[in-house]
Amino acid sequence: MKSKSVFVVIIGVFLSLLVFLVIYFKPVLPSVINSNLPLTNTGFVDGLKNKVQLLEEKVNRLSQQQTDLNKTLEDFNKYISSHSAQTTPTVMPLIGKSIFDLASIRGSLFTTSSFNYTPMGMYVNIKCPKNCYLWINFYSSAKNLGEPASAQGNINTFGLFLDNADQSIYSQASYPAASASVPVSLNTVVPAVAGVHTVEVRSKTSGGTLQSDSSALQVFAIER
């Protein structure tokens, strides 16, 4: 009977000690456990979230830029479509000057072997109600079909003429091999007095045969 009582006392003391240890170390256990958890997954998820957010911001910016571009093109198309019915100059906000007139033409296949400027049918008539600037843009898908006449190659030249007068403004390209193709563009601004003017681009070559498969000429008359 006595030994049984001693055993009960020992068990009681053991249980009391166990309860004490649990109560004493309980606040420490979660921090210990948490400190051993890997943080890699959390950082990876946060990184993905940041990348997704950056992509969304870029998409939004691109979408806004596309919207602005579409609006600009829409405004310009409205101007072109109503151009023939206009009775007063239109002020384009992008340049802050009145556009008095607009003329353009597209050319077809043209060839020449002349060393002198030759008309290629690329001309427009444009009207300035008062002194203006002529904003001129020309393009040709030029090539040269002949064998090179020198190490430099055959040279195709496209020159600007205003009212049949050579303006000494030109653009050219060198073709070091037969049938080589090098597109040519000519972009310039020329002052003009009030009146109707003929803007023309003529061409010549230093050797071989100049060939233009297609070309385009566009001229704006803009307020000075």
Sine and cosine of phi, psi and omega as CSV:
sin_phi,cos_phi,sin_psi,cos_psi,sin_omega,cos_omega
0.00,0.00,-0.66,0.75,0.00,-1.00
-0.92,0.40,-0.68,0.74,0.01,-1.00
-0.90,0.44,-0.57,0.82,0.03,-1.00
-0.91,0.41,-0.64,0.77,0.02,-1.00
-0.91,0.42,-0.65,0.76,0.03,-1.00
-0.88,0.47,-0.65,0.76,0.00,-1.00
-0.90,0.44,-0.66,0.76,0.02,-1.00
-0.90,0.44,-0.66,0.75,0.01,-1.00
-0.89,0.47,-0.68,0.73,0.00,-1.00
-0.89,0.46,-0.70,0.72,0.02,-1.00
-0.88,0.48,-0.67,0.74,0.00,-1.00
-0.89,0.46,-0.69,0.72,0.02,-1.00
-0.88,0.47,-0.67,0.74,-0.01,-1.00
-0.88,0.47,-0.71,0.71,0.00,-1.00
-0.91,0.42,-0.64,0.77,0.02,-1.00
-0.89,0.46,-0.68,0.74,0.02,-1.00
-0.89,0.45,-0.65,0.76,-0.01,-1.00
-0.90,0.43,-0.69,0.72,0.04,-1.00
-0.89,0.46,-0.67,0.74,0.02,-1.00
-0.87,0.50,-0.70,0.71,-0.01,-1.00
-0.90,0.44,-0.64,0.77,0.00,-1.00
-0.90,0.44,-0.70,0.72,-0.01,-1.00
-0.92,0.40,-0.62,0.78,-0.08,-1.00
-0.94,0.33,-0.68,0.73,-0.08,-1.00
-1.00,-0.10,0.01,1.00,-0.07,-1.00
-0.86,0.51,-0.72,0.69,0.00,-1.00
-0.89,0.45,-0.39,0.92,-0.07,-1.00
-0.99,0.17,-0.52,0.85,-0.15,-0.99
-0.87,0.48,-0.74,0.67,-0.02,-1.00
-0.86,0.50,-0.63,0.78,-0.01,-1.00
-0.92,0.38,-0.60,0.80,0.04,-1.00
-0.90,0.43,-0.70,0.71,-0.02,-1.00
-0.90,0.43,-0.70,0.71,-0.04,-1.00
-0.91,0.42,-0.58,0.82,-0.02,-1.00
-0.92,0.39,-0.37,0.93,-0.02,-1.00
-1.00,-0.03,-0.11,0.99,-0.01,-1.00
-0.96,0.27,0.66,-0.75,0.03,-1.00
-0.94,0.35,0.66,-0.75,0.01,-1.00
-0.99,-0.15,0.04,1.00,-0.09,-1.00
-0.88,0.48,-0.72,0.70,-0.07,-1.00
-0.89,0.46,-0.65,0.76,0.01,-1.00
-0.90,0.44,-0.70,0.71,0.03,-1.00
-0.90,0.44,-0.62,0.78,0.01,-1.00
-0.89,0.45,-0.69,0.72,0.02,-1.00
-0.90,0.43,-0.69,0.73,0.03,-1.00
-0.87,0.48,-0.63,0.78,0.03,-1.00
-0.89,0.45,-0.67,0.74,0.04,-1.00
-0.89,0.45,-0.66,0.75,0.02,-1.00
-0.87,0.49,-0.67,0.74,0.01,-1.00
-0.90,0.44,-0.66,0.75,0.00,-1.00
-0.91,0.42,-0.66,0.75,0.03,-1.00
-0.89,0.46,-0.65,0.76,0.01,-1.00
-0.90,0.44,-0.67,0.74,0.03,-1.00
-0.90,0.44,-0.65,0.76,0.03,-1.00
-0.90,0.45,-0.66,0.75,0.02,-1.00
-0.88,0.47,-0.65,0.76,0.02,-1.00
-0.90,0.43,-0.65,0.76,0.02,-1.00
-0.91,0.42,-0.67,0.74,0.03,-1.00
-0.88,0.47,-0.66,0.75,0.01,-1.00
-0.90,0.44,-0.66,0.75,0.02,-1.00
-0.91,0.42,-0.69,0.72,0.03,-1.00
-0.89,0.46,-0.63,0.77,0.02,-1.00
-0.89,0.45,-0.65,0.76,0.02,-1.00
-0.93,0.38,-0.64,0.77,0.04,-1.00
-0.89,0.45,-0.66,0.75,0.03,-1.00
-0.90,0.44,-0.65,0.76,0.04,-1.00
-0.89,0.46,-0.69,0.72,0.01,-1.00
-0.90,0.44,-0.66,0.75,0.01,-1.00
-0.90,0.43,-0.69,0.73,0.02,-1.00
-0.88,0.48,-0.63,0.78,0.01,-1.00
-0.91,0.41,-0.66,0.75,0.02,-1.00
-0.89,0.45,-0.70,0.71,0.03,-1.00
-0.89,0.45,-0.63,0.78,0.02,-1.00
-0.89,0.46,-0.70,0.72,0.02,-1.00
-0.89,0.45,-0.66,0.75,-0.02,-1.00
-0.92,0.39,-0.65,0.76,0.03,-1.00
-0.90,0.44,-0.60,0.80,0.06,-1.00
-0.89,0.45,-0.65,0.76,0.03,-1.00
-0.89,0.45,-0.71,0.71,-0.02,-1.00
-0.89,0.45,-0.71,0.71,-0.07,-1.00
-0.92,0.40,-0.50,0.86,-0.03,-1.00
-0.99,-0.15,0.08,1.00,-0.11,-0.99
-0.86,0.51,-0.71,0.71,-0.09,-1.00
-0.92,0.39,-0.37,0.93,-0.04,-1.00
-0.99,-0.10,0.00,1.00,-0.06,-1.00
-0.97,0.24,0.65,-0.76,0.08,-1.00
-0.94,-0.35,-0.26,0.97,0.04,-1.00
-0.76,-0.65,0.48,-0.88,-0.01,-1.00
-0.87,0.49,0.52,-0.85,0.06,-1.00
-0.98,-0.22,0.71,-0.70,0.03,-1.00
-1.00,-0.03,0.88,-0.48,0.03,-1.00
-1.00,0.04,0.86,-0.50,-0.10,-0.99
-0.90,0.43,-0.38,0.92,-0.05,-1.00
-0.94,0.35,-0.48,0.88,-0.02,-1.00
-0.88,-0.47,-0.24,0.97,0.07,-1.00
0.95,0.30,0.26,0.96,0.01,-1.00
-0.81,-0.59,0.43,-0.90,0.02,-1.00
-0.98,0.22,0.68,-0.74,0.12,-0.99
-0.99,-0.12,0.91,-0.41,-0.05,-1.00
-0.99,0.16,-0.61,0.79,-0.10,-0.99
-0.38,-0.93,0.36,-0.93,0.02,-1.00
-0.59,-0.80,0.74,-0.67,0.03,-1.00
-0.63,-0.78,0.57,-0.82,0.01,-1.00
-0.49,-0.87,0.37,-0.93,0.02,-1.00
-0.45,-0.89,0.52,-0.85,0.08,-1.00
-0.89,-0.45,0.69,-0.72,-0.03,-1.00
-0.96,-0.26,0.38,-0.93,0.03,-1.00
-0.96,-0.28,-0.34,-0.94,-0.06,-1.00
-0.86,0.51,0.74,-0.68,0.02,-1.00
-0.60,-0.80,0.65,-0.76,0.06,-1.00
-0.69,-0.73,0.50,-0.87,0.10,-1.00
-0.37,-0.93,0.53,-0.85,0.11,-0.99
-0.89,-0.45,0.24,0.97,-0.07,-1.00
-0.97,0.24,0.59,-0.81,0.09,-1.00
-0.99,0.12,-0.19,0.98,-0.02,-1.00
-0.94,-0.34,0.40,-0.92,-0.01,-1.00
-0.84,0.54,0.75,-0.66,-0.05,-1.00
-0.83,-0.56,0.75,-0.66,0.06,-1.00
-0.86,0.51,0.69,-0.72,0.02,-1.00
-0.86,-0.52,0.29,0.96,0.04,-1.00
0.98,0.22,0.24,0.97,-0.02,-1.00
-0.98,-0.22,1.00,0.06,0.03,-1.00
-0.51,-0.86,0.44,-0.90,0.06,-1.00
-0.66,-0.75,0.43,-0.90,0.13,-0.99
-0.96,-0.27,0.72,-0.69,-0.07,-1.00
-0.65,-0.76,0.57,-0.82,-0.13,-0.99
-0.93,-0.37,0.72,-0.70,0.12,-0.99
-0.89,-0.45,0.91,-0.42,0.02,-1.00
-0.93,0.38,-0.35,0.94,0.12,-0.99
-0.47,-0.88,0.00,-1.00,-0.05,-1.00
-0.78,0.62,0.69,-0.73,-0.12,-0.99
-0.53,-0.85,0.07,-1.00,0.18,-0.98
-0.94,-0.33,0.64,-0.77,0.10,-0.99
-0.98,-0.22,0.92,-0.40,0.00,-1.00
-1.00,-0.07,0.93,-0.38,-0.21,-0.98
-0.90,-0.43,0.75,-0.66,0.05,-1.00
-0.74,-0.67,0.83,-0.56,-0.01,-1.00
-0.74,-0.67,0.57,-0.82,0.04,-1.00
-0.60,-0.80,0.60,-0.80,0.08,-1.00
-0.59,-0.80,0.69,-0.73,0.10,-1.00
-1.00,0.06,0.95,0.30,-0.19,-0.98
-0.99,0.12,0.49,-0.87,0.12,-0.99
-0.52,-0.86,0.19,-0.98,0.06,-1.00
-0.76,-0.65,0.81,-0.59,-0.15,-0.99
-1.00,-0.03,-0.23,0.97,-0.10,-1.00
-1.00,0.01,0.20,-0.98,0.11,-0.99
-0.94,0.33,0.61,-0.79,-0.01,-1.00
-0.85,0.53,0.73,-0.69,0.00,-1.00
-0.99,0.10,-0.22,0.97,0.01,-1.00
-0.44,-0.90,0.09,-1.00,0.02,-1.00
-0.90,0.44,-0.48,0.88,0.02,-1.00
-0.95,0.33,-0.44,0.90,-0.03,-1.00
0.99,-0.13,0.21,-0.98,0.06,-1.00
-0.96,0.29,0.61,-0.79,-0.07,-1.00
-0.90,-0.44,0.85,-0.52,0.13,-0.99
-1.00,-0.05,0.73,-0.68,-0.03,-1.00
-0.80,-0.59,0.71,-0.70,0.06,-1.00
-0.87,-0.49,0.88,-0.47,-0.08,-1.00
-0.92,-0.40,0.48,-0.88,-0.03,-1.00
-1.00,-0.09,0.73,-0.69,0.06,-1.00
-0.82,-0.57,0.71,-0.70,0.06,-1.00
-0.86,-0.51,0.89,-0.46,-0.05,-1.00
0.80,0.60,0.73,0.69,0.05,-1.00
0.93,0.36,0.17,0.99,0.01,-1.00
-0.96,-0.29,0.77,-0.64,0.03,-1.00
-0.92,0.40,0.83,-0.56,-0.03,-1.00
-1.00,0.00,0.02,1.00,-0.05,-1.00
0.83,0.56,0.52,0.86,0.09,-1.00
-0.89,-0.46,0.85,-0.53,-0.10,-1.00
-0.50,-0.86,0.23,-0.97,0.10,-1.00
-0.69,-0.73,0.62,-0.78,-0.06,-1.00
-0.56,-0.83,0.27,-0.96,0.02,-1.00
-0.59,-0.81,0.53,-0.85,0.00,-1.00
-0.98,-0.20,0.63,-0.78,-0.06,-1.00
-0.82,-0.57,1.00,-0.08,-0.09,-1.00
-0.98,0.22,-0.10,1.00,-0.01,-1.00
-0.70,-0.71,0.47,-0.88,0.00,-1.00
-0.88,0.47,0.65,-0.76,0.02,-1.00
0.89,0.45,0.35,0.94,0.07,-1.00
-0.94,0.34,0.48,-0.88,-0.04,-1.00
-0.80,-0.60,0.83,-0.56,0.05,-1.00
-0.66,-0.75,0.94,-0.34,0.03,-1.00
-0.87,0.49,0.52,-0.85,-0.03,-1.00
-0.78,-0.62,0.66,-0.75,0.08,-1.00
-0.76,-0.65,0.49,-0.87,0.04,-1.00
-0.71,-0.70,0.87,-0.49,-0.04,-1.00
-0.74,-0.67,0.84,-0.55,-0.04,-1.00
-0.37,-0.93,0.17,-0.99,0.08,-1.00
-0.80,-0.60,0.78,-0.62,-0.05,-1.00
-0.81,-0.58,0.75,-0.66,0.07,-1.00
-0.96,0.27,0.56,-0.83,0.01,-1.00
-0.58,-0.81,0.46,-0.89,0.03,-1.00
-1.00,0.05,0.14,-0.99,0.01,-1.00
-0.88,0.48,0.62,-0.78,0.00,-1.00
0.68,-0.73,-0.08,-1.00,0.04,-1.00
-0.99,-0.14,0.77,-0.64,-0.07,-1.00
-0.84,-0.55,0.53,-0.85,0.08,-1.00
-0.97,-0.25,0.90,-0.45,0.04,-1.00
-0.97,-0.23,0.81,-0.58,-0.11,-0.99
-0.66,-0.75,0.53,-0.85,0.13,-0.99
-0.88,-0.47,0.81,-0.58,0.05,-1.00
-0.90,-0.43,0.26,-0.97,-0.09,-1.00
-0.68,-0.73,0.37,-0.93,0.08,-1.00
-0.43,-0.90,0.18,-0.98,0.00,-1.00
-0.62,-0.78,0.47,-0.88,0.02,-1.00
-1.00,0.07,-0.17,0.99,0.00,-1.00
0.03,-1.00,0.32,-0.95,-0.02,-1.00
0.94,0.34,-0.48,-0.88,-0.02,-1.00
-0.79,-0.62,0.88,-0.48,0.09,-1.00
-0.96,0.27,0.72,-0.69,0.07,-1.00
-0.73,-0.68,0.77,-0.64,0.08,-1.00
-0.90,-0.44,0.94,-0.35,-0.02,-1.00
-0.95,0.31,-0.59,0.81,0.04,-1.00
-0.43,-0.90,0.43,-0.90,-0.01,-1.00
-0.43,-0.90,0.28,-0.96,-0.01,-1.00
-0.50,-0.87,0.64,-0.77,0.03,-1.00
-0.74,-0.67,0.77,-0.64,0.01,-1.00
-0.70,-0.72,0.73,-0.69,-0.06,-1.00
-0.73,-0.68,0.74,-0.67,0.13,-0.99
-0.95,-0.32,0.66,-0.75,0.19,-0.98
-0.98,-0.21,0.90,-0.43,-0.15,-0.99
-0.87,-0.49,0.62,-0.78,0.04,-1.00
-0.84,0.54,0.66,-0.75,0.05,-1.00
-0.96,0.27,0.00,0.00,0.00,0.00
